[in-house]
Amino acid sequence: MTVRLLTNIGRLWTGNEVLSNAAILVHNDRIAWVGRAPDLPQSVPGVVDDIVDVDHVENLSGALVTPGLIDAHTHPVYAGNRYAELAIRTGGSTSASITAAGGGVGSTVTVTRGTDPWTLCNGVRERLRGWLLNGTTTVEAKTGYHLTRDGELADVRLLRELEKEPMMPRVHVTFLAAHVVPPEYFGRQREYVEAVGAWCADAAAAGADSVDVYCDEGHFTTEESRWVLASGRNVGLLPRIHAGLFSRRGAVQLAAELGCASADGLHHMSEEDIAIMSRYGVPAVVCPATALQRGHLPPVRQMIKHGVQIALGSDHNPGYCGITSMSLVIAMAVSAFGMSVNDALRAATLGGATVLGAPDRGVLQPGRLADIVQWDADHEGAFAWSFGLKPRRVWRGGTPVQ
Ligand SMILES: N=CN[C@@H](CCC(=O)O)C(=O)O
């Protein structure tokens, strides 16, 4: 049994409230007590009889402390890069012309399929470690660059295995075989969709938590998306959907119909879509880096005004964005989406926990996981100022990282 006392916290942003001169008592991997330091009890039943006997006491030097950050949308299981493609894209080439020239997601599929599992594993491990070292203790991670049954299942298992290693964040594994249609199914899209529907049970057995589909132009129709998501939901996977990245295609309506855990992207959406998300309680995952790159911003303030739950994602993927720092994503959300620091920080903690169906994290209170970050600042406003605020220390389940 490990009991740890974090003291001299200058500013504690718990997710529920902000406390000055605070302390946190951690028992094994959970939070046992949180409050102002002067209120720290002498004994906590079942944890410590006398607070002076606590074995690990850490002085946090007056710093800002928050819950571990949560990245609600990433694509980290790939090999290679597409830097040259991005240079062309920023010069004005369209996605359609890039895909027609052999680029896009399909080119990463080719490279990933041709990469040995050991090399692929090392690349994914390195990326996941990057998230943790930057203060992100939970990462939603999608498959989607093998697009064969065995390759996609291997990706699910890889993520599940890596999560068990030291120095890794917690991983929420999302099965995204419905990313694009792979070349061997060109002209047989319906067959691929049915195959993916059938693979969902294997993905769930391999350890996937969610199923996702890219519902958009050049990807999958709403009918096809419904098939995949309903198949996944039937075997216990949480459905989530890429919605409105290029166009409005009824993905938001489908998300409401199926009770999706999240609709992600939302660069193109109408007032009616916002009303639907609000009415049916569909949470939004918005990703400022890729929204900025595409030049279409989701109407986040409108969504907040209408009570839509917001989570933030880096949308790390090989085509557009290599970010593994959610503190950078928070700063981008503040400047690009007009979110307040508080709303952005909440979206990157409790918002993420909500969309991932993980009520054990995202807020610092007794009984929750002791996923905690001490930042190199004394106020949360520093997130908006720093564009990549660094942690001084990270605890995952009460254990210090590094
Ligand atoms: N967000 C989802 N997928 C990415 C594409 C990934 C890639 O290009 O490899 C996107 O279209 O934003």
The ligand as an SDF file (V2000), in Angstrom:
LIG
                    3D

 12 11  0  0  0  0  0  0  0  0999 V2000
   -9.3720   12.7380  -38.4260 N   0  0  0  0  0  0  0  0  0  0  0  0
   -9.3320   11.8030  -39.1470 C   0  0  0  0  0  0  0  0  0  0  0  0
   -8.4700   11.4590  -40.1000 N   0  0  0  0  0  0  0  0  0  0  0  0
   -7.6300   12.3420  -40.6970 C   0  0  0  0  0  0  0  0  0  0  0  0
   -6.8870   11.7610  -41.8380 C   0  0  0  0  0  0  0  0  0  0  0  0
   -5.7800   10.9950  -41.4320 C   0  0  0  0  0  0  0  0  0  0  0  0
   -4.7550   10.9880  -42.5170 C   0  0  0  0  0  0  0  0  0  0  0  0
   -4.8030   11.8300  -43.4160 O   0  0  0  0  0  0  0  0  0  0  0  0
   -3.9200   10.0790  -42.4280 O   0  0  0  0  0  0  0  0  0  0  0  0
   -8.4090   13.4950  -41.2090 C   0  0  0  0  0  0  0  0  0  0  0  0
   -9.0250   13.3720  -42.2540 O   0  0  0  0  0  0  0  0  0  0  0  0
   -8.3950   14.5230  -40.5550 O   0  0  0  0  0  0  0  0  0  0  0  0
  1  2  2  0
  2  3  1  0
  3  4  1  0
  4  5  1  0
  4 10  1  0
  5  6  1  0
  6  7  1  0
  7  8  2  0
  7  9  1  0
 10 11  2  0
 10 12  1  0
M  END
$$$$
